Amino acid sequence: MNGTKVFEDSYCGVFAKQDEFLECLESIGRNSFWERKKSKNLRLVPITDDSRVAEELREKYAEEGLDEGIITDTILNTGLLLKVRNQYYPVRCCAIKSILDRAGISGAGLRRVEKNVYARILNDCLKVAKGEALLRISEGKVSAVLGGDCHDYAVLNMEQIFMHSVEYFNSEFKGCTWLGGFYEHDMASALWELSGEDKLLEAYQKELCLHGKEPEEMKPAVRITTSDTGSGGANIYPMLLSGNGNTTINLGSPLRLGHRNGTRISDFDEQLKMLYGKYQLAAGNLVKLLSVEILNPVNCMKGVMDRLGIARKYEAEAVELFKAQYGEDPCTAHEIYFGISEILYMLACEGEEGSKIARMEENIARALSIHWTDYDIPGDYKW
């Protein structure tokens, strides 16, 4: 269940209007800041509802007019505070991976130990950690503990990334239309349709005709995703909206800009200028699939989805839909890729979080670079 208050770990804001999306990012920016600390001075402290530290923090929050719900939500989720000298910061779920990175440890087994043991293990490692840590404090919680040395993480303002995107799209693509966006603590994303820009898909449509296929209704689109918690850079994805249902088709090969040392918003502006040319290259990924003949499409589809690690539930639904639309006769990898992309529509219909859909888009796009014929195997497929 999604939280309704921004400080909640489960918060997910979905925005049908562009202005509301940008206003949300602006508000979060006002209530957030970056802070550098010595990694070896960081400590984790477990917090429970009846602990002394919880009582002290509630008194402090009441005096300072802060929402005590921040403490309650932390107890229900991570159950951890980050202590820096005498200052306590509630820890958000999305910060855990970066804290483990700072401590130089990993392992699923850590999640199974008690909170006080968990904290003690990390604290022993943090005591000998080198360098500085860059803390992202957002809406009253630690969202990330990143590398804070001069060669490490470079901050890219999230609001500026989307503001610059809007300005560029409006100036260069006259038919630009907002389709939707979302904000979650470890990802923000927005999708625009680029109506009236037929040249972006002209080469692809010609190839469809040359291969004897009637082009469905299709429109170019672009998705921007970014994060300020270390989970991803500022990425620009050329997309395709296909059919009456506007199924999103990821064309692969995004323009990626990592949070590397020295990266600035001007570097993102340069990436935006490359979008037009990127469409021509990206559409070529689909064109290649038109020449890949598949004799056993259902088995091939199952094998590719297994390779991508797609959940069996969605695999089965996508296969049944594909069989209903195309049957089991030989076809090309192009049809199968579109069939796999129907999973995105399924996720949207189920009301899944935006980040799950965006990550599934990227995951499915990995199929553009695999050897499809390796999965063209006859016989009964073993799920």
Secondary structure, 3 states (H helix, E strand, C coil): CCECCCCCCCEEEEECCHHHHHHHHHHHHHCEEEEEEEHHHEEEEECCCCCHHHHHHHHHHHHHCCCCHHHHHHHHCCCEEEEECCEEEEECHHHHHHHHHHHCCCCHHHHHCCHHHHHHHHHHHHCCCCCEEEEEEECCEEEEEEECCCCCCCCCCHHHHHHHHHHHHHHHCCEEEEEEEEEECCEEEEEEEEECCHHHCHHHHHHHHHCCCCCCCEEEEEEEEECCCCCCCEEEEEEEEECCCCEEEECCCCEEECCCCCCCHHHHHHHHHCHHHHHHHHHHHHHHHCCCEECCHHHHHHHHHHHHCCCHHHHHHHHHHHHHHHCCCCEEHHHHHHHHHHHHHHHHHCCCCHHHHHHHHHHHHHHHHCCHHHHCCCCCCCC
